[in-house]
């Protein structure tokens, strides 16, 4: 095939003609649930909204981590990040069996469009072929590959990982949208923030158009009735108090699935789910052997039942250790446990949250605003009633009215950390590269914090001040 990089001769199962669904798996960066179909009417996402309407939308889907590689490690393996050797931005541990490898062993043709987005080799991950490593060529290459499968009976897994909506967002935006866009209450409602969110919206619109091109190819190739289409992302957007934090703004993510004749159109899964559940669900829908000894669980029965079945999850767990931005490592360790209504966050270091460097670049001339909004150190524990306080602005830890809930969540989180061998139980978690922690904040003698004057900002983002 033109433009195909053969990674190695396929040593998996021989291909066989059968009726197992093809899989077109699409993900992107830093989107959270910022789509029209998730109640954000200001955002123009007609193709993804149509995908949700024709298939299923997971409405309370939670990532295991608010940064890229740890979260993707869970999406691709069904395990928690530390269970596959990931505490920061390092490769998955040797011996880890990933999504593409499972499909390849089951006889699927496995094709990666773009880069892998984790620092492992694509063949090790399970891909036999790789196309379009240049981001601007991805949508066209994916569409061409799908069109070429017209009439083919052997099943394929095509993974497309778009670089949208990763910073830098650039400067393009819709001025009219800037004026009316809904600013979440965890961000300062200023012209700088509004323009920054408008540039994010521009990225999202571009992403939607690229996904639309892939969906059109599935339709025109006559493969729609036999193709499982999946769209998701790894964590929340790269704005303050979202990415790099275990608040819901950093962890709630979109997950859409379409499989005509199997998944009823308009199905809404509004129960708590984890992105560890993605792999076992796809394996179930495609007739693969279920992975064993993983955190994730399959939602196939809930997706295919005549009426929604009982919820599977009582708890979803998330973690944060090391993040790396602008060439520096930052250690802001936290763990969280979430139910459908409540969340407990435990922080292991008395510093303020890490503020994304790209967002900070927009405020380069107004650091005082950033310090005023985000310069308070995190308490040891925070408790939120998400039904009454979905943006997690009112800490209820220590509130007698929720004492029973807090005690239960503390005990269940402790049990989870022990059961999974979380390294945080042994004290500060080591950075696998040996790089030092460089705190973004500097503590004053009075216990307050200011942004460190030498902390770099993302030079790819222009200041709006």
BELSULKA-V409210 format. One record per pair of residues at least 12 apart in sequence whose C-alpha atoms are under 8 Angstrom apart, sorted by the first residue. I is the first residue (numbers start at 0). GAP is how many residues later the second one is. Records with the same first field share a line. If there is no record, write none. Layout:
I = GAP + GAP
//
This chain:
2 = 128 + 129
3 = 125 + 126 + 127 + 128
4 = 124 + 125 + 126
5 = 122 + 123 + 124
6 = 115 + 116 + 120 + 121 + 122 + 123
7 = 115 + 120 + 121
8 = 119
9 = 118
11 = 92 + 93 + 94 + 95
12 = 91 + 92 + 93 + 94
13 = 93
14 = 92 + 93 + 94 + 139
15 = 91 + 138
16 = 136 + 137 + 138
17 = 135 + 136 + 137
18 = 134 + 136 + 207
19 = 135 + 206 + 266 + 267
20 = 134 + 205 + 206 + 207 + 265
21 = 133 + 134 + 135 + 204 + 205 + 206
22 = 132 + 133 + 134 + 135 + 204 + 205 + 206 + 207
23 = 133 + 134 + 135 + 136 + 203 + 204 + 205 + 206
24 = 132 + 133 + 134 + 135 + 204 + 205 + 206
25 = 133 + 134 + 135 + 136 + 185 + 203 + 204 + 205 + 206
26 = 133 + 134 + 135 + 204 + 205 + 206 + 207
27 = 133 + 134 + 135 + 136 + 137 + 204 + 205 + 206
28 = 39 + 133 + 134 + 135 + 136 + 137 + 204 + 205 + 206
29 = 134 + 135 + 136 + 203 + 204 + 205 + 206 + 207 + 208 + 213
30 = 134 + 173 + 202 + 203 + 204 + 205 + 206 + 222 + 223
31 = 201 + 202 + 203 + 204 + 205 + 217 + 218 + 219 + 220 + 221 + 222
32 = 203 + 219 + 220 + 221
33 = 220
34 = 13 + 14 + 169 + 219
35 = 13
36 = 12 + 15
37 = 21 + 216
41 = 135 + 138 + 139 + 140
42 = 158 + 161 + 162
43 = 157 + 160 + 161
44 = 159 + 160 + 163 + 164
45 = 162
46 = 161 + 162 + 164 + 165
47 = 160 + 163 + 164
50 = 205 + 206 + 207
51 = 204 + 205 + 206 + 214
52 = 212 + 213 + 214
53 = 204 + 210 + 211 + 212
54 = 201 + 202 + 203 + 204 + 205 + 208 + 209 + 210 + 211 + 212
55 = 200 + 201 + 202 + 207 + 208 + 209 + 210 + 211 + 212 + 213 + 247
56 = 197 + 198 + 199 + 200 + 209 + 210 + 211 + 212
57 = 196 + 197 + 198 + 210 + 211 + 212 + 213 + 215
58 = 195 + 196 + 209 + 210 + 211 + 212 + 213
59 = 192 + 193 + 209 + 210 + 211 + 212 + 213
60 = 191 + 192 + 193 + 194 + 211 + 212 + 213 + 214
61 = 186 + 189 + 190 + 191 + 210 + 211 + 212 + 213 + 254
62 = 171 + 172 + 188 + 189 + 190 + 211 + 212 + 213 + 255
63 = 16 + 17 + 187 + 210 + 211 + 212 + 252 + 253 + 254 + 255
64 = 16 + 170 + 181 + 186 + 253 + 254 + 255
65 = 168 + 169 + 170 + 176 + 177 + 178 + 179 + 180 + 184 + 185 + 253 + 254
66 = 167 + 168 + 176 + 177 + 253 + 256
67 = 21 + 166 + 167
68 = 17 + 19 + 20 + 21 + 48 + 49
69 = 16 + 17 + 18 + 19
70 = 163 + 164 + 204
71 = 46 + 162
72 = 13 + 19 + 45
73 = 201 + 202
74 = 159 + 200 + 201 + 202 + 203 + 204
75 = 22 + 23 + 200 + 202 + 203
76 = 19 + 20 + 21 + 22 + 199 + 202 + 217
77 = 197 + 198 + 199 + 200 + 201 + 202 + 216 + 217 + 218
78 = 197 + 215 + 216 + 217
79 = 196 + 215
81 = 340 + 341
82 = 337 + 338 + 339
83 = 12
86 = 233 + 234 + 235 + 342 + 344 + 345
87 = 233 + 234 + 235 + 236 + 343 + 344
88 = 233 + 234 + 235
89 = 29 + 342
90 = 27 + 28 + 29
91 = 27 + 28
96 = 28
97 = 27 + 28
98 = 26 + 27 + 180
99 = 25 + 26 + 27 + 57
100 = 23 + 24 + 25 + 26
101 = 24 + 186
102 = 54 + 185
103 = 22 + 23
105 = 182
106 = 48
107 = 46 + 47 + 48 + 49
108 = 19 + 45 + 46 + 47 + 48
109 = 16 + 17 + 18 + 19 + 46 + 47 + 48
110 = 16 + 17 + 18 + 19 + 20 + 45 + 46 + 47 + 48
111 = 15 + 17 + 18 + 19 + 46 + 47 + 48
112 = 17 + 18 + 19 + 20 + 25 + 28 + 29 + 45 + 46 + 47 + 48
113 = 16 + 17 + 18 + 19 + 20 + 21 + 24 + 46 + 47 + 48
114 = 18 + 46
115 = 45
116 = 44
134 = 27 + 28
137 = 22 + 24
138 = 71 + 72 + 74 + 75
139 = 73 + 74
141 = 16 + 18 + 72
142 = 70 + 71 + 73 + 74 + 75
143 = 73
145 = 71 + 72 + 75
146 = 70 + 71 + 73 + 74
147 = 73
148 = 72
149 = 71 + 72 + 73
161 = 45
163 = 39 + 40 + 42 + 43
164 = 35 + 38 + 39 + 42 + 72
165 = 72
166 = 71 + 191 + 293 + 294
167 = 190 + 290 + 292 + 293
168 = 30 + 31 + 34 + 292
169 = 29 + 290 + 291 + 292
170 = 28 + 291
171 = 27 + 30
172 = 22 + 25 + 26 + 28 + 29
173 = 24 + 25 + 28
174 = 20 + 23
176 = 21
177 = 16 + 17 + 19 + 20
178 = 15
180 = 13 + 16 + 17
182 = 14
184 = 206
185 = 54 + 55 + 205 + 207
186 = 53 + 54
187 = 185
191 = 170 + 171 + 272 + 273
194 = 269
195 = 163 + 166
223 = 35 + 36
224 = 34 + 35 + 36
225 = 33 + 34
226 = 31 + 32 + 33
227 = 29 + 30 + 31
228 = 28 + 29 + 30
229 = 25 + 26 + 27 + 28
230 = 23 + 24 + 25 + 26
231 = 21 + 22 + 23 + 24
232 = 20 + 21 + 22
233 = 19
234 = 15 + 16 + 17 + 18
235 = 13 + 14 + 15 + 16 + 17
236 = 12 + 13
237 = 118 + 120 + 121
238 = 116 + 117 + 119 + 120
239 = 114 + 115 + 116 + 119 + 120
240 = 112 + 113 + 114
242 = 113
243 = 76 + 79 + 109 + 110 + 111 + 112
244 = 75 + 108 + 109
245 = 72 + 73 + 74 + 88 + 89 + 90 + 99
246 = 145
247 = 143 + 144
248 = 142
261 = 41 + 42
262 = 40 + 41
263 = 39 + 40
266 = 36
268 = 33 + 34 + 39
270 = 40 + 41 + 42 + 69
271 = 39 + 40 + 41 + 42 + 43 + 44 + 67 + 68
272 = 39 + 40 + 43
273 = 22 + 42 + 43
274 = 21
275 = 19 + 20 + 21
276 = 18 + 19 + 20 + 21 + 22
277 = 18 + 19 + 20
278 = 17 + 19
279 = 16 + 17 + 18 + 19
280 = 16 + 17 + 18 + 19
281 = 16 + 18
283 = 14 + 16
284 = 15
298 = 13
313 = 25 + 26
314 = 22 + 23 + 24 + 25
315 = 21 + 22 + 23
316 = 18 + 19 + 20 + 21
317 = 17 + 18 + 19
318 = 14 + 15 + 16 + 17
319 = 12 + 13 + 14 + 15
320 = 12 + 13 + 108
321 = 109
324 = 31 + 32
325 = 31 + 130 + 131 + 132
327 = 109 + 110
328 = 106 + 107 + 108 + 109
329 = 24 + 107 + 108 + 109 + 110
330 = 106 + 107 + 108
331 = 15 + 16 + 17 + 19 + 21 + 22
332 = 14 + 15 + 16
333 = 12 + 13 + 14
334 = 12
335 = 77
336 = 72 + 76
340 = 44 + 45 + 46
341 = 41 + 42 + 43 + 44 + 45 + 63
342 = 40 + 41 + 42 + 43 + 66
343 = 37 + 38 + 39 + 40 + 62 + 65 + 66
344 = 36 + 37 + 38
345 = 33 + 34 + 35 + 36
346 = 31 + 32 + 33 + 34
347 = 32
348 = 29 + 31
349 = 27 + 28 + 29 + 30
350 = 25 + 26 + 27 + 90
351 = 22 + 23 + 24 + 25 + 26 + 89 + 97
352 = 21 + 22 + 24 + 25
353 = 86
354 = 19
356 = 99 + 100 + 101
357 = 99 + 100 + 101 + 102 + 103
359 = 97 + 98
360 = 96 + 97 + 98 + 100 + 101 + 102
361 = 99 + 100 + 101 + 102 + 103
362 = 100 + 101 + 102
363 = 93 + 99 + 101
364 = 98 + 100
365 = 99
366 = 84
370 = 78 + 79 + 80
374 = 66 + 73 + 74 + 75 + 76
375 = 72 + 73
376 = 71 + 72
380 = 16
381 = 13 + 14 + 15
382 = 12 + 13 + 14 + 23
383 = 12 + 13
438 = 13
439 = 12 + 15
//
